[in-house]
Amino acid sequence: MVANIDVSAVAALGEERLDWRHKAIPASAHGLTVAQARDARLPLADFGTPLLTLDAGALDHNLHAMAGWADAAGLALAPHGKTTMAPQLWRRQLDAGAWGITLANLPQIRVARAFGVRRIQLANTLLDPVGLGWLAARMAEDPEFAFVSWVDSARSVELMDDALRAAGAERPIEVCVELGGPHGRTGVRDEADARAIADAVRKAPTLRLAGVAGYEGALAHDADTEGLATVETYLRRMASLFGDLEYETDEPIVTAGGSAFFDVVADVLGGLAGERGGTVVVRSGAYIVHDDGFYRERSPFSRGTGGTAGTRLRSAMHGWARVVSRPEPALALVDAGKRDLSYDEGLPEPQLVRGRGAGPVEHARVTALNDQHTFVVDATAEVGDVVRLGLSHPCTALDKWLLIPVVDDVRAEHPVVVDYIRTWF
């Protein structure tokens, strides 16, 4: 069986030398390889601040919870790799049964191919002629490389076909017609137009019609009654369109599902699995890291509609910042800011002071972030204390870090670093 990723390339990441490029890695570890530092099991207290960590137990729990849910639902899982851009984590997801890896743009595809990812879904339209030429060459040199992307206009079909012809493409690229919704993101808005686009794909010799795609998360931000109804209506349109089209593959796909509404995707689209040889592919990406904010509130596992009874995802990411100033009685400034922590889908939450047990930072809350500072009000932490912060939205937290330490247990009084995750943003 051909591996879904180049395991030797992933393992080789352990040979990278640690140095000044790796934010918050202690100088005492400079010169070590990642593998040597991992084996040394350095105490987290040796690491500087600001710092982002991942939790080994939470990563493992979340990985298996989502894989188990997808298997029980009869759906394929193609995690959105843009969330982590970490081939080490992609390998774990693929080893746990993932159908493939979803990505968002050409630079991300290049990272995935550098690590030998065999099946890639581009949740986007690729129109760059140079990029299409590069892709055609990669497909020609590796017959095991499977790739599918999206289109939402006849003009996109024309541009892709022209570029692929000019590049002398040897294998057709599989594409899905992307259906959108009012005030949403990309995606054709009208079903009649979608059918016309499908006809254009079938007429293009360099393309092959492979399915229907969409993203419900662009249409509803919250999992309230109105948001869920909007998502369900949209997904029913996708199901209807999937049944209307004639495909050029024996295994067409219908793909939807971010990290907030995959339960509704299963309810509405799940019955299409196996229909006409089809596969329902969900693209949730945030689940493996999860968070203490946006997804904590919106994940189907949190809402009790995904997984088994009592199953919840756990936040695997945390920020660590040191109090550097107490200029006012009710104000503390810590040494992490927008360059270190996510803030676009909720501000960080003070959780505890390291070394003081598991108790919360009573009444403390974050009110604002500057580039390199975070404002914490009503904090009991003193100058020099290190505060653990819960974070929201992994997509905009991990992208700030080249190398992320993984601790054995973030809940321990004295965590130990047991691994390092390399990102490629």
Buried (B, 14 or more C-beta within 10 A) or exposed (E): EEBBBBBEBBEEBBEBBBEEEBBBBBEEBBEBBBBBBBEBEBEBEBBBBBBBBBBBBBBBBBBEBBBBBBEEBEBBBBBBBBBBBBBBBBBBBBBBBBBBBBBBBBEBBBBBBEBBBBBBBBBBBBBEBEBBBBBBBBBBEBEEBBBBBBBBBBEBBBBBBBBBEEBEBEBBBBBBBBBBBEEBEBBBEEBEBBBBBBBBBBEBEBBBBBBBBBBBBBBBEEBEEEBBEBBBEBBEBBBEBBEEBEBBBEEBBBBBBBBBBBBBBBBBBBEBBEBBEBBBBBBBBBBBBBBBBBBBBBBBBBBEBBBEEEBBBBBBBBBBBBBBEBEEEEBBBBBBBBEBBBBEBBBBBBBBBBEEEEEEBEEBBBEEBEEBBBBBBBBBBEEEBBBBBBBBBBBBBBBBBBBBBBBBBBBEEEBBBBBBBBBBB
